[in-house]
Amino acid sequence: MLTGPELGAAIEAARIKKNVPKNALAKVFGISAPSVNGWVATGRIDKSKLIEVIRYFSDVVGPEHWGLVGDDAEMLKLAPVLGPAGSAADAVLQMLAKAGKLTPEAASASCQR
């Protein structure tokens, strides 16, 4: 799973590929346009939005775009059965950390606003 500036760059690349203006993206996720700018600049995103963002862009980029491959990508399929978006994102990040694909510190940092 990408984190920090790499995650921000991935969000921006997916946004451009989908041809969605930042203000429209902000409306989709119920956040302000400056928050979208923050996502792009720092890669910090509220964990309740992370899975939603990956799904929103799934028509233009695959799991590998976000640094998810193999079993990591399969974890995305489990997210809907794990509960609300926040808990699903938490569960996916915890699974990645346990698998050694993401440190707990990186998971925490990548999912903050």
Secondary structure, 3 states (H helix, E strand, C coil): CCCHHHHHHHHHHHHHHHCCCHHHHHHHHCCCHHHHHHHHHHCCCCHHHHHHHHHHCCCCCCHHHHCCCCHHHHHHHHHHHHCCHHHHHHHHHHHHHHCCCCCHHHHHHHCCC
